[in-house]
Amino acid sequence: MRLPVLLFAKLRDIAGADRVDVELPAGATVANLRRALTTSYPDLASLLERCAIAVNHDFAVDDTVLGDRDEIAVIPPVSGG
């Protein structure tokens, strides 16, 4: 399945796009998505470890199974005061 993934802030800068498509097999999880993004964009690796993943507007854990119509966003850590 081909999934569109929205990227924000530093992730977008590193990948050079605010949206990337990731090809994953049926039954893939958020953890599989993280690995696929790291493979395609090695410079994202250290940041991805600390990012939240939202699936259909809800935060997801690494064992969440992805579907072919899911909306996925990768949200980097935020700092501020």
C-alpha positions as CSV (number, residue, x, y, z in Angstrom):
1,M,0.0,0.0,0.0
2,R,1.1,3.5,-0.8
3,L,0.6,5.9,2.1
4,P,0.9,9.7,2.1
5,V,2.8,11.0,5.1
6,L,2.7,14.6,6.2
7,L,5.9,16.1,7.5
8,F,6.2,19.3,9.6
9,A,8.9,21.7,10.8
10,K,12.5,20.3,10.7
11,L,11.3,17.0,9.2
12,R,9.9,18.9,6.2
13,D,13.2,20.8,5.8
14,I,15.3,17.7,5.9
15,A,13.1,15.7,3.5
16,G,12.6,18.7,1.2
17,A,8.8,18.2,1.1
18,D,5.8,18.6,3.3
19,R,4.4,15.3,2.1
20,V,6.1,12.0,1.0
21,D,4.6,8.8,-0.1
22,V,5.8,5.6,1.6
23,E,5.2,2.1,0.2
24,L,4.5,-0.5,2.8
25,P,3.0,-4.0,2.8
26,A,-0.5,-4.7,4.0
27,G,-0.5,-5.1,7.8
28,A,2.4,-2.7,8.3
29,T,2.7,-0.9,11.6
30,V,3.8,2.6,12.7
31,A,7.2,1.0,13.5
32,N,7.5,-0.3,9.9
33,L,6.7,3.3,8.8
34,R,9.5,4.7,10.9
35,R,11.9,2.2,9.4
36,A,10.8,3.0,5.9
37,L,11.2,6.7,6.4
38,T,14.6,6.2,7.9
39,T,15.6,4.1,4.9
40,S,14.4,6.7,2.4
41,Y,15.6,9.7,4.4
42,P,18.6,8.7,6.6
43,D,19.0,12.2,7.8
44,L,15.7,11.9,9.6
45,A,16.8,8.9,11.7
46,S,17.7,10.6,15.0
47,L,14.7,13.0,14.9
48,L,12.2,10.3,14.0
49,E,13.0,8.4,17.2
50,R,11.5,11.4,19.1
51,C,8.6,12.2,16.9
52,A,5.0,11.5,17.5
53,I,3.0,9.8,14.7
54,A,-0.7,10.6,14.2
55,V,-2.9,8.3,12.3
56,N,-6.3,9.7,11.4
57,H,-5.8,12.7,13.8
58,D,-5.0,10.4,16.8
59,F,-1.6,9.8,18.3
60,A,-0.5,6.2,17.5
61,V,1.9,3.8,19.1
62,D,4.5,1.8,17.2
63,D,2.4,-1.4,17.1
64,T,-0.6,0.4,15.5
65,V,-1.5,-1.3,12.2
66,L,-1.9,1.1,9.3
67,G,-4.6,0.9,6.6
68,D,-4.4,2.0,3.0
69,R,-6.7,5.0,3.5
70,D,-5.1,6.3,6.7
71,E,-4.0,9.9,7.0
72,I,-0.5,10.0,8.6
73,A,1.4,12.9,10.1
74,V,4.8,12.9,11.7
75,I,5.0,15.5,14.4
76,P,8.5,16.5,15.7
77,P,9.1,17.4,19.4
78,V,8.2,21.0,20.2
79,S,10.0,23.2,22.6
80,G,9.1,26.6,23.9
81,G,8.2,28.6,26.9
